[in-house]
Amino acid sequence: MSEIVFLVEEAPEGGFTARALGHAIFTEGDTFDQIEENARDAVLCHFEEDQRPATIRLHYVRDLVIAV
């Protein structure tokens, strides 16, 4: 595997959550910088060294509601 993708969303209570697509990995953080660090740490813990993806992609999804 060359890449793993995390879906990053704003948490309702503040901060961010990140969920790996296709893998049982979930992390959260108060800032986007923390999400980057926590996602990297989670991948390092989840995969054996010879099976780790070379790239971690953070796909940030933000819902914006506009009142008319």
MODELLER restraints for C-alpha pairs under 7 A, 6 or more apart:
rsr = mdl.restraints
at = mdl.atoms
rsr.add(forms.Gaussian(group=physical.xy_distance, feature=features.Distance(at['CA:1:A'], at['CA:53:A']), mean=5.25, stdev=0.5))
rsr.add(forms.Gaussian(group=physical.xy_distance, feature=features.Distance(at['CA:2:A'], at['CA:53:A']), mean=4.61, stdev=0.5))
rsr.add(forms.Gaussian(group=physical.xy_distance, feature=features.Distance(at['CA:2:A'], at['CA:54:A']), mean=5.06, stdev=0.5))
rsr.add(forms.Gaussian(group=physical.xy_distance, feature=features.Distance(at['CA:2:A'], at['CA:55:A']), mean=6.18, stdev=0.5))
rsr.add(forms.Gaussian(group=physical.xy_distance, feature=features.Distance(at['CA:3:A'], at['CA:53:A']), mean=4.95, stdev=0.5))
rsr.add(forms.Gaussian(group=physical.xy_distance, feature=features.Distance(at['CA:3:A'], at['CA:54:A']), mean=5.89, stdev=0.5))
rsr.add(forms.Gaussian(group=physical.xy_distance, feature=features.Distance(at['CA:3:A'], at['CA:55:A']), mean=4.60, stdev=0.5))
rsr.add(forms.Gaussian(group=physical.xy_distance, feature=features.Distance(at['CA:3:A'], at['CA:56:A']), mean=5.76, stdev=0.5))
rsr.add(forms.Gaussian(group=physical.xy_distance, feature=features.Distance(at['CA:4:A'], at['CA:53:A']), mean=6.20, stdev=0.5))
rsr.add(forms.Gaussian(group=physical.xy_distance, feature=features.Distance(at['CA:4:A'], at['CA:55:A']), mean=6.43, stdev=0.5))
rsr.add(forms.Gaussian(group=physical.xy_distance, feature=features.Distance(at['CA:4:A'], at['CA:56:A']), mean=5.09, stdev=0.5))
rsr.add(forms.Gaussian(group=physical.xy_distance, feature=features.Distance(at['CA:4:A'], at['CA:57:A']), mean=6.13, stdev=0.5))
rsr.add(forms.Gaussian(group=physical.xy_distance, feature=features.Distance(at['CA:5:A'], at['CA:20:A']), mean=5.71, stdev=0.5))
rsr.add(forms.Gaussian(group=physical.xy_distance, feature=features.Distance(at['CA:5:A'], at['CA:21:A']), mean=5.79, stdev=0.5))
rsr.add(forms.Gaussian(group=physical.xy_distance, feature=features.Distance(at['CA:5:A'], at['CA:56:A']), mean=6.01, stdev=0.5))
rsr.add(forms.Gaussian(group=physical.xy_distance, feature=features.Distance(at['CA:5:A'], at['CA:57:A']), mean=4.70, stdev=0.5))
rsr.add(forms.Gaussian(group=physical.xy_distance, feature=features.Distance(at['CA:5:A'], at['CA:58:A']), mean=5.94, stdev=0.5))
rsr.add(forms.Gaussian(group=physical.xy_distance, feature=features.Distance(at['CA:5:A'], at['CA:59:A']), mean=6.85, stdev=0.5))
rsr.add(forms.Gaussian(group=physical.xy_distance, feature=features.Distance(at['CA:6:A'], at['CA:18:A']), mean=5.71, stdev=0.5))
rsr.add(forms.Gaussian(group=physical.xy_distance, feature=features.Distance(at['CA:6:A'], at['CA:19:A']), mean=5.11, stdev=0.5))
rsr.add(forms.Gaussian(group=physical.xy_distance, feature=features.Distance(at['CA:6:A'], at['CA:20:A']), mean=4.15, stdev=0.5))
rsr.add(forms.Gaussian(group=physical.xy_distance, feature=features.Distance(at['CA:6:A'], at['CA:21:A']), mean=5.94, stdev=0.5))
rsr.add(forms.Gaussian(group=physical.xy_distance, feature=features.Distance(at['CA:6:A'], at['CA:57:A']), mean=6.16, stdev=0.5))
rsr.add(forms.Gaussian(group=physical.xy_distance, feature=features.Distance(at['CA:6:A'], at['CA:58:A']), mean=4.91, stdev=0.5))
rsr.add(forms.Gaussian(group=physical.xy_distance, feature=features.Distance(at['CA:6:A'], at['CA:59:A']), mean=5.91, stdev=0.5))
rsr.add(forms.Gaussian(group=physical.xy_distance, feature=features.Distance(at['CA:7:A'], at['CA:18:A']), mean=5.40, stdev=0.5))
rsr.add(forms.Gaussian(group=physical.xy_distance, feature=features.Distance(at['CA:7:A'], at['CA:19:A']), mean=5.19, stdev=0.5))
rsr.add(forms.Gaussian(group=physical.xy_distance, feature=features.Distance(at['CA:7:A'], at['CA:20:A']), mean=6.25, stdev=0.5))
rsr.add(forms.Gaussian(group=physical.xy_distance, feature=features.Distance(at['CA:7:A'], at['CA:21:A']), mean=6.94, stdev=0.5))
rsr.add(forms.Gaussian(group=physical.xy_distance, feature=features.Distance(at['CA:7:A'], at['CA:58:A']), mean=6.22, stdev=0.5))
rsr.add(forms.Gaussian(group=physical.xy_distance, feature=features.Distance(at['CA:7:A'], at['CA:59:A']), mean=4.98, stdev=0.5))
rsr.add(forms.Gaussian(group=physical.xy_distance, feature=features.Distance(at['CA:7:A'], at['CA:60:A']), mean=6.13, stdev=0.5))
rsr.add(forms.Gaussian(group=physical.xy_distance, feature=features.Distance(at['CA:8:A'], at['CA:16:A']), mean=6.71, stdev=0.5))
rsr.add(forms.Gaussian(group=physical.xy_distance, feature=features.Distance(at['CA:8:A'], at['CA:17:A']), mean=5.59, stdev=0.5))
rsr.add(forms.Gaussian(group=physical.xy_distance, feature=features.Distance(at['CA:8:A'], at['CA:18:A']), mean=4.34, stdev=0.5))
rsr.add(forms.Gaussian(group=physical.xy_distance, feature=features.Distance(at['CA:8:A'], at['CA:19:A']), mean=6.63, stdev=0.5))
rsr.add(forms.Gaussian(group=physical.xy_distance, feature=features.Distance(at['CA:8:A'], at['CA:58:A']), mean=6.37, stdev=0.5))
rsr.add(forms.Gaussian(group=physical.xy_distance, feature=features.Distance(at['CA:8:A'], at['CA:59:A']), mean=5.74, stdev=0.5))
rsr.add(forms.Gaussian(group=physical.xy_distance, feature=features.Distance(at['CA:8:A'], at['CA:60:A']), mean=4.55, stdev=0.5))
rsr.add(forms.Gaussian(group=physical.xy_distance, feature=features.Distance(at['CA:8:A'], at['CA:61:A']), mean=6.02, stdev=0.5))
rsr.add(forms.Gaussian(group=physical.xy_distance, feature=features.Distance(at['CA:9:A'], at['CA:16:A']), mean=5.61, stdev=0.5))
rsr.add(forms.Gaussian(group=physical.xy_distance, feature=features.Distance(at['CA:9:A'], at['CA:17:A']), mean=5.47, stdev=0.5))
rsr.add(forms.Gaussian(group=physical.xy_distance, feature=features.Distance(at['CA:9:A'], at['CA:18:A']), mean=6.57, stdev=0.5))
rsr.add(forms.Gaussian(group=physical.xy_distance, feature=features.Distance(at['CA:9:A'], at['CA:60:A']), mean=6.00, stdev=0.5))
rsr.add(forms.Gaussian(group=physical.xy_distance, feature=features.Distance(at['CA:9:A'], at['CA:61:A']), mean=5.36, stdev=0.5))
rsr.add(forms.Gaussian(group=physical.xy_distance, feature=features.Distance(at['CA:9:A'], at['CA:62:A']), mean=6.33, stdev=0.5))
rsr.add(forms.Gaussian(group=physical.xy_distance, feature=features.Distance(at['CA:10:A'], at['CA:16:A']), mean=4.41, stdev=0.5))
rsr.add(forms.Gaussian(group=physical.xy_distance, feature=features.Distance(at['CA:10:A'], at['CA:17:A']), mean=6.35, stdev=0.5))
rsr.add(forms.Gaussian(group=physical.xy_distance, feature=features.Distance(at['CA:11:A'], at['CA:17:A']), mean=5.95, stdev=0.5))
rsr.add(forms.Gaussian(group=physical.xy_distance, feature=features.Distance(at['CA:15:A'], at['CA:29:A']), mean=5.74, stdev=0.5))
rsr.add(forms.Gaussian(group=physical.xy_distance, feature=features.Distance(at['CA:15:A'], at['CA:30:A']), mean=4.01, stdev=0.5))
rsr.add(forms.Gaussian(group=physical.xy_distance, feature=features.Distance(at['CA:15:A'], at['CA:31:A']), mean=5.80, stdev=0.5))
rsr.add(forms.Gaussian(group=physical.xy_distance, feature=features.Distance(at['CA:16:A'], at['CA:28:A']), mean=5.57, stdev=0.5))
rsr.add(forms.Gaussian(group=physical.xy_distance, feature=features.Distance(at['CA:16:A'], at['CA:29:A']), mean=5.42, stdev=0.5))
rsr.add(forms.Gaussian(group=physical.xy_distance, feature=features.Distance(at['CA:16:A'], at['CA:30:A']), mean=6.09, stdev=0.5))
rsr.add(forms.Gaussian(group=physical.xy_distance, feature=features.Distance(at['CA:16:A'], at['CA:31:A']), mean=6.71, stdev=0.5))
rsr.add(forms.Gaussian(group=physical.xy_distance, feature=features.Distance(at['CA:16:A'], at['CA:32:A']), mean=6.95, stdev=0.5))
rsr.add(forms.Gaussian(group=physical.xy_distance, feature=features.Distance(at['CA:17:A'], at['CA:27:A']), mean=5.92, stdev=0.5))
rsr.add(forms.Gaussian(group=physical.xy_distance, feature=features.Distance(at['CA:17:A'], at['CA:28:A']), mean=4.25, stdev=0.5))
rsr.add(forms.Gaussian(group=physical.xy_distance, feature=features.Distance(at['CA:17:A'], at['CA:29:A']), mean=6.58, stdev=0.5))
rsr.add(forms.Gaussian(group=physical.xy_distance, feature=features.Distance(at['CA:18:A'], at['CA:26:A']), mean=5.73, stdev=0.5))
rsr.add(forms.Gaussian(group=physical.xy_distance, feature=features.Distance(at['CA:18:A'], at['CA:27:A']), mean=5.27, stdev=0.5))
rsr.add(forms.Gaussian(group=physical.xy_distance, feature=features.Distance(at['CA:18:A'], at['CA:28:A']), mean=5.90, stdev=0.5))
rsr.add(forms.Gaussian(group=physical.xy_distance, feature=features.Distance(at['CA:18:A'], at['CA:35:A']), mean=6.98, stdev=0.5))
rsr.add(forms.Gaussian(group=physical.xy_distance, feature=features.Distance(at['CA:19:A'], at['CA:25:A']), mean=5.96, stdev=0.5))
rsr.add(forms.Gaussian(group=physical.xy_distance, feature=features.Distance(at['CA:19:A'], at['CA:26:A']), mean=4.56, stdev=0.5))
rsr.add(forms.Gaussian(group=physical.xy_distance, feature=features.Distance(at['CA:19:A'], at['CA:27:A']), mean=6.63, stdev=0.5))
rsr.add(forms.Gaussian(group=physical.xy_distance, feature=features.Distance(at['CA:20:A'], at['CA:26:A']), mean=6.41, stdev=0.5))
rsr.add(forms.Gaussian(group=physical.xy_distance, feature=features.Distance(at['CA:25:A'], at['CA:42:A']), mean=6.94, stdev=0.5))
rsr.add(forms.Gaussian(group=physical.xy_distance, feature=features.Distance(at['CA:27:A'], at['CA:38:A']), mean=6.41, stdev=0.5))
rsr.add(forms.Gaussian(group=physical.xy_distance, feature=features.Distance(at['CA:27:A'], at['CA:39:A']), mean=6.59, stdev=0.5))
rsr.add(forms.Gaussian(group=physical.xy_distance, feature=features.Distance(at['CA:28:A'], at['CA:35:A']), mean=6.12, stdev=0.5))
rsr.add(forms.Gaussian(group=physical.xy_distance, feature=features.Distance(at['CA:29:A'], at['CA:35:A']), mean=5.22, stdev=0.5))
